[in-house]
Amino acid sequence: MTSFPSNTPLDLSLKGGIPVNTSEIDLDIVVPVFNEEQRLGATLRALTAHTATLPLSVRITVVDNGSVDRTAEVVDEAAGRSAGNTAVRLIGCSRQGKGAAVRRGLLASTARWRGFCDADLSTPPGVLTDVVAHLEEGRPVVIGSRRVPGAGYVVPQPLVRRLGSSTFRVLTRPLVGGVADTQCGFKFFSAEAAEQIFSRVTANGFAFDVEVLAVAARLGMPVVEVPVRWTDQEGSSFHVWTHGRRVFSEVRAVHASLARMA
């Protein structure tokens, strides 16, 4: 098992289990995790299989948010299998929450393009091809979206989930401008955009993605939404009725944070 202090800038990038030069990474894919030993292996295999088709130097940075299961060993195993253009590394984040883990990974990166995806592989890795094409054209922010032409759900969401999502969009629309889908966990940035956005983002919970896009809007950065075919995965920690009050509170906190930026 890999051992490391949770917030040290250790670079454990590996290719075939051997440390590699990380100074010329084109694309860094951050995967925030907390006790994901069951799903992470399949996600890393799918990601590395697709990144092998990209004409880029790629690194997958798994940010461990305090796991107590075999998550670290799963990453070690994936690093041992990696080859070709993709390296895998594991770093830690002592501050709890997806937002903290993603921020840690993106601001620790030196890649010219950086982004994050969820550990459950709800968005197929093939979307990376379209994302990279937009980044190469100079787009600063490129995100996966379930609500633009060509997008959709592999299995339709239950009515209660759809109602909750609609309410959330009404609450957040004034913050994010014309972005149709704030919550798809598949977002990528130029290096400059990542530095400017994530040095300002403070949310760690459900409102994290909203604040990311709200800050981008406040900074005048256009957002490209790439259609995805989304698959809801079991094990989601979010429940509309249980977390509704907390979500509302976090969105209010984003409003306050943006007011301080003005």
Secondary structure as UniProt FT lines:
FT   TURN            6..7
FT   STRAND          14..15
FT   TURN            16..17
FT   STRAND          18..19
FT   TURN            23..24
FT   STRAND          27..33
FT   HELIX           37..51
FT   TURN            52..53
FT   STRAND          58..64
FT   HELIX           71..81
FT   TURN            84..85
FT   STRAND          86..92
FT   HELIX           98..107
FT   STRAND          113..117
FT   TURN            119..120
FT   TURN            125..126
FT   HELIX           127..136
FT   TURN            137..138
FT   STRAND          141..145
FT   TURN            149..150
FT   STRAND          152..153
FT   HELIX           159..176
FT   TURN            177..178
FT   STRAND          186..190
FT   HELIX           191..198
FT   TURN            199..200
FT   TURN            206..207
FT   HELIX           208..218
FT   TURN            219..220
FT   STRAND          223..227
FT   STRAND          229..230
FT   TURN            234..235
FT   HELIX           240..261
//
